[in-house]
Amino acid sequence: MTTSSSAESTSDTATGDAAAKPAPKAQSRVRAARLEGRGWLNTGGAQLDLDSLKGKIAVLDFWTFCCINCLHVLDELRPLEAKYGDAVVVIGVHSPKFEHERDPQALAAAVERYGVEHPVLDDPDLKTWDAYAARAWPTLVVLDPEGYVVSTMAGEGHAEALDRIIGGLVETHTAKGTLDPEGSPYVAAAPAETALRFPGKAIALPGGDVLVSDSARHRLVRLAPDLSTVKDVIGTGERGRADGTAPEFNEPQGLVLLPEDVAAAAGYDLVVADTVNHLLRGVDLATGTATTVAGTGRQWRMDDGDGTALDTDLSSPWDLAWYDGKVVVAMAGIHQLWAFDPAARTVGAYAGTTVESLKDGPLDQVWMAQPSGLAVGAGPDGGERLWIADSETSALRYVEDGAMRTVVGQGLFDFGHVDGPAADALMQHPLGVAVLPDGRIAVADTYNGALRAYDPRTGEVATLASGLAEPSDVLPLGDRVVVVESAAHRLAVPDLSEAAVSGQHHRVTRKRTKVAPGRLRLDVLFEPAPGQKLDYTYGSPVQVTVSADPPQLLAEGAGRTEDLTRELVLAEGIGKGVLQVVAQAATCDAEAEHPACHLTRQDWGVPVEITGDGVSTLKLVLRS
């Protein structure tokens, strides 16, 4: 089965009318808008414009480097860039969400960190974003060689559709003589010489050494206690997924040591979150041998299978922790926690619904947003708590007694650097968390460049260190607190001096859709791709799930149905909120002897304002 998914982080708005706009028809001949911004990366200093792209098929990728869906699209585009060569130019239009992402040095670091091998337009003021009416991260816009828009699509999972569109354009414009298949505006930056390159996570090893995931170099590095002497390297350093004594990884992140008895039974000591490969890898530290222990290498798109670890798709596992007798996985790509059992060799959802937002409660009902850091420590009653850095909500959360609770964090679009009472404190895209010996919870507050601490006894948040270069993890090591200073390419021991910071409260302002009070009709519009038809093999081929934030926004209509049309009832007395809609449709090839099956899935967060002059129908477009 092949799948298409568009679980997207939303920006100013995520209404279907804006975020999944139907592609302009050929006869409309919509001229591409200018490419405006602060400057260009990966062009050798050249300033590109539409004239310089004449003769090329251009794919504009509107992205922001915090967004896991955008990172997925970078990897979906790589095979297309290789397949079509210089006939296609991908232009990354970086349109930031967080304040830190507006920093040109941070953007340059992200371009290197994620292996972006095409020109990138720095668009901090969202000029090009607005010119192309982008409303969601990521958004893709295809331009033909004559400078006209031929398709717009939001979210991820559009590789097959892009391949069809680009293939058709190559054929058409080769015949017309308007395609220039030679030459590229991309100019690679010179490689840097550092011992580590964008390290991600670190753990202590028996004997005092430290193992760090050297993410941008696709390997694991064993450091001596001085944190700089390299004692061993696991992995070839090449992007790949090979097992054995010369293993390959793809931007690995989280690491966890198994308990000795579990490791002896499993045959490996360490589990690695092999993030971009969508795999978990087991590693024997004595030999450096790696074995794939969970995942297929395909990105998760839907619940499928019986939980057998090697037959189950994963999605960007980012961090790991041993908790509740299992390896808990921060499954950043689908906003959930999963659990991997090395003994039973099973894997499956542990917490979260895949809805990207912030909601506490029983584990099977919570909403998360790109969980990226995990740590285990004792709770006030002596039991264990699993602490979580939930990055896109800039939140610190924990699991205890079958439920998840938030101590810091206010939502997807609220962030800042504010200390004090936890209910008022703010962070900015934290990626790492650790439990300090004194019981405080240390947080790598990544986009604030800070090390923060939450005290469960007092409920207060303080700043322990500032001026760090994108800290991505924290490691208590004896009497030292080690920080993985990712953008400085090192592990550091900062001077700790507790202070209170009262910075700005930032909020990403989202354009709200005005809807009329009372009854609201929801229409999810879907047409199978050319050559496909709806697949009724296993019952209804469509499914729509609706929820709201706050939940009280919906008086009727929440839940899951097998219809693309639904009548919602908005509650009285609530003026605004967010409608969360997840839709999917199953299709199969119409005429093939052995038809392939496909799943199209998309997730919208639709900010609404209830007003007398609002619309009574909300239309969202599900793209195949």
Residue pairs with C-beta under 8 A, 6 or more apart in sequence:
1 304
1 596
1 597
1 598
1 599
2 160
2 596
2 597
2 598
2 599
3 157
3 301
3 302
3 598
3 599
3 600
3 601
4 157
4 158
4 159
4 160
4 161
4 301
4 598
4 599
4 600
4 601
4 623
4 624
5 155
5 156
5 157
5 299
5 301
5 599
5 600
5 601
5 602
6 20
6 69
6 153
6 154
6 155
6 156
6 157
6 158
6 600
6 601
6 602
6 603
6 623
7 69
7 155
7 156
7 334
7 335
7 354
7 356
7 582
7 601
7 602
7 603
8 14
8 19
8 69
8 136
8 137
8 138
8 154
8 155
8 156
8 602
8 603
8 604
9 64
9 67
9 68
9 69
9 70
9 97
9 136
9 137
9 356
9 369
9 392
9 412
10 19
10 135
10 136
10 137
10 412
10 510
10 604
10 605
10 607
11 95
11 97
11 134
11 135
11 136
11 137
11 508
11 510
12 135
12 508
12 509
12 510
12 511
13 19
13 135
13 510
13 511
13 512
13 513
13 606
13 607
14 135
14 136
14 510
14 604
14 605
14 606
14 607
15 135
15 513
15 604
15 606
15 618
15 620
16 524
16 525
16 604
16 606
16 618
16 619
16 620
16 621
17 513
17 619
17 620
17 621
18 133
18 135
18 136
19 135
19 136
19 139
19 154
19 155
19 604
20 136
20 153
20 154
20 155
20 602
20 604
20 620
20 621
20 622
20 623
21 133
21 152
21 154
21 621
22 621
23 150
23 151
23 152
23 153
24 30
24 149
24 150
24 151
24 152
26 150
29 148
30 148
30 149
31 147
31 148
31 149
32 50
32 58
32 141
32 143
32 147
32 148
32 149
33 128
33 131
33 132
34 49
34 50
34 128
34 131
35 48
35 49
35 50
35 91
35 93
35 121
35 128
36 123
36 127
36 128
36 131
37 93
37 121
37 122
37 123
37 124
37 125
37 127
37 128
38 104
38 122
38 123
38 124
38 125
39 47
39 104
39 122
40 46
40 47
40 48
40 119
40 120
40 121
40 122
41 107
41 108
41 111
41 119
41 120
41 122
41 189
42 111
42 116
42 117
42 118
42 119
42 120
42 186
42 187
42 188
42 189
43 119
43 185
43 186
43 187
44 187
46 52
46 185
46 187
48 91
48 119
48 121
48 185
50 147
52 185
53 89
53 91
53 143
53 147
53 185
54 145
54 146
54 147
54 180
55 145
55 178
55 179
55 180
56 86
56 87
56 88
56 89
56 145
56 179
56 180
57 84
57 87
57 88
57 89
57 142
57 143
57 144
57 145
57 166
57 169
57 170
57 173
57 179
58 88
58 89
58 90
58 91
58 142
58 143
59 77
59 80
59 88
59 89
59 90
59 91
59 140
59 141
59 142
59 143
59 162
59 166
60 91
60 93
60 128
60 132
60 140
60 141
60 142
60 143
61 70
61 73
61 74
61 77
61 90
61 91
61 92
61 93
61 138
61 140
62 93
62 95
62 128
62 129
62 132
62 134
62 137
62 138
62 139
62 140
62 141
63 70
63 73
63 74
63 92
63 93
63 94
63 95
63 137
63 138
64 70
64 94
64 95
64 96
64 97
64 98
64 101
64 137
65 71
65 94
65 101
65 106
65 107
65 110
65 113
65 114
66 97
66 98
66 101
66 391
66 392
66 429
66 447
67 97
67 137
67 138
67 392
68 316
68 332
68 333
68 370
68 392
69 137
69 138
69 155
69 156
70 137
70 138
71 114
71 276
71 316
72 156
72 157
72 299
72 316
72 333
73 138
73 140
73 156
74 114
74 115
74 116
75 276
76 156
76 157
76 158
76 159
76 162
77 90
77 118
77 159
77 162
78 117
79 159
80 88
80 90
80 159
80 162
80 163
80 166
81 88
81 90
81 117
81 118
83 163
84 166
84 170
85 181
86 180
86 181
86 182
86 183
86 184
87 170
87 179
87 180
87 181
88 166
89 118
89 119
89 184
89 185
89 186
90 118
90 119
91 118
91 119
91 120
91 121
92 111
92 116
92 118
92 119
92 120
92 121
93 120
93 121
93 123
93 128
93 129
94 101
94 107
94 120
94 121
94 122
94 123
95 123
95 126
95 128
95 129
95 134
95 137
96 102
96 107
96 124
97 137
97 508
98 415
98 428
98 429
98 447
98 506
99 415
99 428
99 447
99 506
100 106
100 428
100 429
100 446
100 447
100 448
100 449
101 107
101 110
101 447
102 124
104 122
104 124
106 470
106 487
107 120
107 122
109 198
109 470
109 487
110 116
111 120
112 189
112 192
112 198
112 216
113 198
113 215
113 216
113 486
113 487
114 251
115 216
115 239
115 251
117 186
117 188
118 186
119 185
119 186
121 128
123 129
132 139
132 141
132 152
134 141
135 154
135 511
136 154
136 155
138 154
138 155
138 156
139 152
139 153
139 154
140 151
140 152
140 153
140 154
140 158
140 162
141 149
141 151
141 152
142 149
142 150
142 151
142 152
142 162
142 165
142 166
142 169
143 149
143 150
144 150
144 169
144 173
145 169
145 173
145 178
145 179
145 180
146 173
146 178
150 165
150 169
151 161
151 165
153 161
153 623
154 602
154 623
155 602
155 603
155 623
157 301
157 600
157 601
158 623
160 529
160 598
161 529
161 623
161 624
164 529
164 530
169 179
170 179
173 179
174 181
192 489
194 489
194 490
195 221
195 228
195 230
195 489
195 490
196 212
196 214
196 217
196 221
196 489
196 490
196 491
197 214
197 215
197 216
197 217
197 489
198 214
198 215
198 216
198 486
198 487
198 489
199 212
199 213
199 214
199 215
199 221
199 472
199 484
199 486
199 489
199 490
199 491
200 212
200 213
200 215
200 251
200 252
200 253
200 254
200 472
200 473
200 484
200 486
201 212
201 213
201 253
201 254
201 255
201 273
201 319
201 432
201 472
201 473
201 484
202 210
202 211
202 212
202 213
202 255
202 473
202 475
202 482
202 484
202 491
203 210
203 211
203 255
203 256
203 257
203 475
204 210
204 475
204 477
205 211
205 222
205 257
205 285
208 224
208 225
209 222
209 223
209 224
209 225
209 231
210 222
210 223
210 225
210 227
210 475
210 477
210 482
210 491
211 220
211 221
211 222
211 223
211 255
211 270
211 285
212 220
212 221
212 223
212 484
212 491
213 220
213 252
213 253
213 254
213 255
213 272
214 220
214 221
214 252
215 251
215 252
215 253
215 275
215 486
216 251
217 237
218 235
218 236
218 237
218 238
218 239
218 240
218 248
218 249
218 250
218 251
218 252
219 233
219 234
219 235
219 236
219 237
219 249
219 252
220 233
220 234
220 235
220 249
220 252
220 255
220 272
220 283
221 230
221 232
221 233
221 234
222 230
222 231
222 232
222 233
222 234
223 229
223 230
223 231
223 491
224 230
224 231
227 482
227 490
227 491
227 492
227 493
228 490
228 491
232 288
234 247
234 283
234 288
234 290
235 247
235 248
235 249
235 252
235 290
236 242
236 246
236 247
236 248
238 248
239 248
239 249
239 250
239 251
239 276
240 248
240 249
240 250
241 248
241 249
241 250
241 274
241 277
241 279
241 292
241 297
242 248
243 281
243 289
243 290
243 291
243 292
244 289
244 290
245 287
245 288
245 289
247 281
247 283
247 288
247 289
247 290
249 272
249 274
249 277
249 281
249 290
250 274
250 275
250 276
250 277
251 275
251 276
252 272
252 273
252 274
252 275
252 281
253 273
253 275
253 317
253 318
253 319
254 272
254 273
254 317
254 318
254 319
254 320
254 329
254 330
254 374
255 270
255 271
255 272
255 273
255 320
256 270
256 271
256 320
256 321
256 322
256 327
257 263
257 269
257 270
257 322
258 266
258 268
258 269
258 270
258 271
258 322
258 327
258 342
259 322
262 342
262 343
263 269
265 342
265 343
266 282
266 293
266 342
266 343
267 282
267 284
267 291
268 282
268 283
268 284
268 289
268 291
268 293
269 283
269 284
269 285
269 286
270 282
270 283
270 285
271 280
271 281
271 282
271 283
271 293
271 320
271 327
271 340
271 342
272 280
272 281
272 282
272 283
272 290
272 320
273 280
273 317
273 318
273 319
273 320
273 329
273 330
274 280
274 281
274 295
274 317
275 316
275 317
275 318
275 332
276 316
277 295
277 297
278 295
278 296
278 297
278 298
278 299
278 300
278 313
278 314
278 315
278 316
278 317
278 333
279 292
279 294
279 295
279 297
279 314
279 317
280 292
280 293
280 294
280 295
280 309
280 314
280 317
280 320
280 327
280 329
280 340
280 347
281 290
281 291
281 292
281 293
282 290
282 291
282 292
282 293
282 342
283 289
283 290
283 291
284 290
292 310
293 309
293 310
293 340
293 342
293 345
294 309
294 310
294 312
294 314
294 340
294 347
295 309
295 310
295 312
295 313
295 314
295 317
295 347
296 310
296 311
296 312
296 313
296 314
298 313
299 313
299 314
299 315
299 316
299 333
300 312
300 313
300 314
300 315
300 331
300 333
300 334
301 313
301 599
301 601
302 584
302 599
302 601
304 312
304 313
305 311
305 312
305 313
307 346
307 347
307 348
308 345
308 346
309 340
309 341
309 345
309 346
309 347
310 345
312 347
312 348
314 329
314 331
314 333
314 338
314 347
315 331
315 332
315 333
315 334
316 331
316 332
316 333
316 334
317 329
317 330
317 331
317 332
317 333
317 338
318 330
318 331
318 332
318 370
318 371
318 372
318 373
319 329
319 330
319 371
319 372
319 373
319 374
319 432
320 327
320 328
320 329
320 330
320 374
321 327
321 328
321 374
321 375
321 376
321 386
322 328
322 376
323 374
323 376
323 384
323 386
323 399
324 339
324 384
324 386
325 341
326 339
326 340
326 341
326 350
327 339
327 340
327 341
327 342
328 337
328 338
328 339
328 340
328 350
328 374
328 386
329 337
329 338
329 339
329 340
329 347
329 350
330 337
330 371
330 372
330 373
330 374
330 388
331 337
331 338
331 352
331 371
332 370
332 371
332 372
332 391
334 352
334 354
335 352
335 354
335 355
335 356
335 367
335 368
335 369
335 370
335 371
336 349
336 350
336 351
336 352
336 353
336 354
336 368
336 371
337 349
337 350
337 351
337 352
337 363
337 368
337 371
337 388
337 399
338 347
338 348
338 349
338 350
339 347
339 348
339 349
339 350
340 346
340 347
341 347
349 364
350 363
351 363
351 364
351 366
351 368
351 399
351 404
352 363
352 366
352 367
352 368
352 371
353 364
353 365
353 366
353 367
354 582
354 603
355 367
355 547
355 580
355 582
355 603
356 367
356 368
356 369
356 370
356 392
356 412
356 603
356 605
357 367
357 368
357 369
357 393
357 411
357 412
357 549
357 578
357 580
357 605
358 367
358 368
358 369
358 390
358 393
358 395
358 406
358 409
358 410
358 411
358 412
358 549
359 365
359 366
359 367
359 549
359 551
360 366
360 397
360 403
360 404
360 405
360 406
361 403
361 404
362 402
362 403
363 399
363 402
363 403
363 404
366 404
367 549
367 580
368 388
368 390
368 393
368 397
368 404
369 390
369 391
369 392
369 393
369 395
369 412
370 390
370 391
370 392
371 388
371 389
371 390
371 391
372 389
372 390
372 391
372 430
372 431
372 432
373 388
373 389
373 391
373 430
373 431
373 432
373 433
373 443
373 444
373 473
374 386
374 387
374 388
374 389
374 433
375 386
375 387
375 433
375 434
375 435
375 441
376 384
376 385
376 386
376 387
376 435
377 384
377 385
377 387
377 435
377 439
377 441
378 384
378 385
378 435
378 439
379 385
379 398
379 400
379 456
380 456
380 457
383 400
383 401
384 400
385 398
385 399
385 400
386 398
386 399
386 400
387 396
387 397
387 398
387 433
387 435
387 441
388 395
388 396
388 397
388 398
388 399
388 404
388 433
389 395
389 396
389 430
389 431
389 432
389 433
389 443
389 444
390 396
390 397
390 406
390 409
391 429
391 430
391 431
391 446
392 412
392 429
393 409
393 410
393 411
393 412
394 408
394 409
394 410
394 414
394 415
394 426
394 427
394 428
394 429
394 430
395 406
395 408
395 409
395 410
395 427
395 430
396 406
396 407
396 408
396 409
396 422
396 427
396 430
396 433
396 441
396 443
396 454
397 404
397 405
397 406
397 407
397 409
398 404
398 405
398 407
407 422
407 454
407 456
407 459
408 422
408 425
408 426
408 427
408 454
408 461
409 427
410 426
412 508
412 605
413 507
413 508
413 509
413 510
414 426
414 505
414 506
414 507
415 426
415 427
415 428
415 429
415 447
415 506
415 507
416 426
416 427
416 428
416 503
416 504
416 505
416 506
417 426
417 427
417 428
417 445
417 448
417 450
417 463
417 501
417 503
417 504
418 424
418 425
418 426
418 501
418 502
418 503
418 504
418 505
419 425
419 452
419 460
419 461
419 462
419 463
419 499
419 500
419 501
419 502
420 460
420 461
420 500
420 502
421 459
421 460
421 461
422 454
422 459
422 460
422 461
423 459
425 454
425 461
426 503
426 505
426 506
427 443
427 445
427 448
427 452
428 445
428 446
428 447
428 448
428 506
429 446
429 447
430 443
430 444
430 445
430 446
430 452
431 444
431 446
431 471
431 472
431 473
432 443
432 444
432 446
432 471
432 472
432 473
432 474
432 484
433 441
433 442
433 443
433 444
433 474
434 441
434 442
434 473
434 474
434 475
434 476
435 441
435 442
435 476
436 442
436 453
436 476
436 481
437 476
439 455
439 456
439 457
440 453
440 454
440 455
440 456
441 453
441 454
441 455
441 456
442 451
442 452
442 453
442 464
442 474
442 476
442 481
443 451
443 452
443 453
443 454
443 474
444 451
444 471
444 472
444 473
444 474
444 483
444 484
445 451
445 452
445 471
446 470
446 471
446 472
446 486
447 470
448 466
448 503
449 466
449 467
449 468
449 469
449 470
449 471
450 463
450 464
450 465
450 466
450 467
450 468
450 471
450 501
451 463
451 464
451 465
451 466
451 468
451 471
451 474
451 481
451 483
451 494
451 496
452 461
452 462
452 463
452 464
453 461
453 462
453 463
453 464
453 498
454 460
454 461
455 461
455 462
462 498
462 499
462 500
463 498
463 499
463 500
463 501
464 481
464 494
464 496
464 497
464 498
465 483
465 494
465 495
465 496
465 497
466 501
468 483
468 485
468 488
468 492
468 494
469 485
469 486
469 487
469 488
470 485
470 486
470 487
470 488
471 483
471 484
471 485
471 486
472 484
472 486
473 483
473 484
474 481
474 482
474 483
474 484
475 481
475 482
475 483
475 484
475 491
476 482
480 493
481 493
481 494
481 496
482 491
482 492
482 493
483 491
483 492
483 493
483 494
484 491
485 491
485 492
510 607
511 607
512 576
512 607
512 608
512 609
513 606
513 607
513 608
513 609
513 614
513 615
513 618
514 608
514 609
514 610
514 611
514 613
514 614
514 615
515 570
515 608
515 609
515 610
515 611
515 614
515 615
515 616
515 618
516 610
516 611
516 612
516 613
516 614
516 615
516 616
517 570
517 572
517 610
517 611
517 612
517 614
518 569
518 570
519 567
519 568
519 569
519 570
519 616
520 557
520 567
520 568
520 569
520 570
520 616
520 617
520 618
521 565
521 566
521 567
521 568
521 616
521 617
521 618
522 544
522 546
522 557
522 565
522 566
522 567
522 568
522 581
522 617
522 618
522 620
523 564
523 565
523 617
523 618
523 619
523 620
524 542
524 544
524 564
524 565
524 581
524 583
524 619
524 620
524 621
524 622
525 564
525 619
525 620
525 621
525 622
526 542
526 564
526 583
526 585
526 600
526 621
526 622
526 624
527 624
528 534
528 585
528 587
528 624
529 587
529 598
529 624
531 589
531 590
531 591
532 587
532 588
532 589
532 590
532 598
532 624
533 587
533 588
533 590
534 541
534 542
534 585
534 586
534 587
535 541
535 586
535 587
535 588
535 597
537 586
537 588
537 597
538 586
539 562
540 562
541 585
541 586
541 587
542 562
542 563
542 564
542 583
542 584
542 585
542 586
543 560
543 561
543 562
543 583
543 584
543 585
544 560
544 561
544 562
544 563
544 564
544 566
544 581
544 582
544 583
545 559
545 560
545 581
545 582
545 583
546 554
546 557
546 558
546 559
546 560
546 566
546 568
546 579
546 580
546 581
547 554
547 558
547 559
547 579
547 580
548 554
548 558
548 577
548 578
548 579
548 580
549 577
549 578
549 580
550 574
550 577
551 558
552 571
552 574
553 570
553 571
553 574
553 577
553 578
553 579
553 608
554 568
554 569
554 570
554 571
554 579
555 569
555 570
555 571
555 572
556 567
556 568
556 569
557 566
557 567
557 568
557 569
564 583
564 585
564 622
568 579
570 610
574 610
575 609
575 610
576 607
576 608
576 609
576 610
577 607
577 608
578 605
578 606
578 607
578 608
579 604
579 605
579 606
579 608
579 618
580 603
580 604
580 605
580 606
581 603
581 604
581 606
581 620
582 601
582 602
582 603
582 604
583 601
583 602
583 620
583 622
584 599
584 600
584 601
584 602
584 622
585 599
585 600
585 622
585 624
586 597
586 598
586 599
587 597
587 598
587 599
587 600
587 624
588 595
588 596
588 597
588 598
589 595
589 596
598 624
600 622
600 623
600 624
602 620
602 622
602 623
604 620
606 618
606 620
608 614
608 618
